Amino acid sequence: MDKEILLLISASVVFLTSHTRVYGQSAKNRHEQFRPLTFEQADKKADSVLTLMTTDEKIALVGGDRSFFIRPLPRLNLQEVYMSDATQGVHIRENFTGFDLSKYRLEKSTSFPSPISLASTWNPDLAYQYAEAIGEECRAGGIGILLGPGMNAYRQSQCGRNFEYFGEDPFLRSRMIEEYVKGVQSTGTIATLKHFVANNTDYYRRRSNSVVDERALHEIYLPPFKAGIDAGAKAVMTSYNLLNGEWCGQSETVINEILRKQLGFQWLVMTDWWSVYDGEKLAKSGQDLEMPLAVALKDAPTLIRDGKVKAGDIDRMAKSILRTYFAMKFDKMKRDTSYYNNFENHERTALQTAREGIVLLKNEGNILPITKKSKTILLTGDYVDKLAVGGGSAEVKGYNNRLMLDELKKEFGDKLTYVKHPNPAQIKSADIVLCNVGTEDSEGWDRPFPLPENQELKVRQCVENNANTIVIVTSGSGIKMTDWNDKARAIIYAWYGGQIGNQALAEIIAGKTNPSGKLPITIEKDFKDSPGYGYIPAGESLYTGWGDRKEKEHPVFDVNYKEGIFIGYRWYEEKKIEPLYPFGYGLSYTSFEYSNLTVSKEMFNENDTLTISFSVKNIGKTKGAEIAQLYVQDVQSSVPRPIKELKGFKKVEMHPGESATVVLRLTKQDFSFWNPETKGWYAEKGTFVIHIGSSSRDIKLKKEIELL
Ligand code: BGC
């Protein structure tokens, strides 16, 4: 049997899972699709209200209210708008520094697998469903603005917020983000693209100056924002850091020039919380809303009187807020608790994300799945009887949280024993050891690439005493595995699975779900190998926790993006550094064969759309899904270009013996680089190679083509 899978490279796909279909396109019909007003319609309404507002009212509107609100104006019937974090579900707040938020309190909110896990599914359709579910939960809580998706780049493994983001590759991030935005906004909730821009470390995050060249900015850091904007995102949050010497939240270059002019963003721009310092600059920059309250603009009346801020600038800011408010019909928005009825579906989506997002990195001698024949399984680890979660504003408590211990017990019953601190004799005597290690990543700081010492010792003790050790990693980012990787029999990268992720993990270990996730990051052998290495000022070291570290007294320091466009796999390939696990990598319980690569035109012009097709066949004994990846290589180029750049992917599920034809399309953009001289994209004539692979390093098929 041969099934034809036709897809446009940027189109979303419906993926059938090994269980039941989650709910695919029909999900979109469970609520009436929300349609915003057009810019012109909303602009008219904004105008009509703006003319009725006093200067004081306008000033009041452009500063946040009670930490998480757009300020109401009862005189003109403007409702308050509540905002809540974040990308992996709704962070429930009851009170916040003295503000009562109980009116917006949700009884519960679903804790989803972290976004890096969602990215590991390489399933944009699932990103839509995941985000739609979060949008529905916002509606249940009366939340008008979701403060997500978080979508910065995985530039280095130590960034405390990597779990909130979508990995290292701009193409994969873009395809996931655009569906995420559509999913959230289909419910009438605003999606906020954050943090703009180049906010890729949380080490003294308010003091780091990202020094990024123009090509890197356009080729690596901006495309996911552009994808989110083109998908209709109605808000952008600027970042804490400086970009090339200017604080992003008050930079004319960042907001007016790049975000508004170059990327075409027309809607609400807000600052990150306490991230701007100069009211004069802020008012001119294109920024609209200072959060959580007016600090830089606290003396706005004086600034206006002294001619430092123009009344017209405040008008522009207020109008942009009003325009977005009316476009989203917030004048009519009501909390809708009937969405509680959909929470079961949300949890199913969370489960499906974990099933597809868990990545199997190693499986020597097919020790996994664990068969019924195994006699004794010893389970140990720090996140066995508590959940591993990411912290900070993105934290979601969830409900009905499933622990790893309970879910594995359901599969293996009395064969499985949990020992918190096993001794070597206990480890040796088990048939199989399941050893969990993990990290507690958080906003506000970065964490070391190596595991905490006690966990490193434990995992080494396990692999050294039992050759059948399966390591389960629960983390939001890459960790150092080099010193035990070779001895581990199997490694499962489970990320932070959210409230139901451990069910998916247990299904994978027991063979009820065939893993299909692939890494959206490169995992290096040593942090020194990474393009981000050396970002911390000499003589300083990482810290953990909010504590009293007097952030503002730390001098501003440069983080030099010296690697330019070569981040992630682009770096490791260019520098010929062997990573431990490459981008795009992940195993299945079955195997796949690739064949028949054809390209519609081997000599093509820049205006042609190329159709690339190839076959993937399941040649194993188990039903499974493969994520086939397409990379473009520019062989003849006048500027340095990566050896490979991801420009297409497709997840296909097949029964044993079944094959699928994957069809992907490439256009001029997929061959182009950013030319700083002409300030535009340029597809240079010459030879390109199309690589089709199962990961960025496992290329199965290749073809040379020529741009005439
Ligand atoms: C974070 C944002 C978040 C905001 C509001 C900030 O500390 O950087 O991502 O949306 O707080 O909670």
Boltz pocket constraint, residues with backbone or C-beta under 6 A from the ligand:
constraints:
  - pocket:
      binder: B
      contacts: [[A, 85], [A, 86], [A, 147], [A, 194], [A, 272], [A, 273], [A, 393], [A, 443]]
      max_distance: 6.0
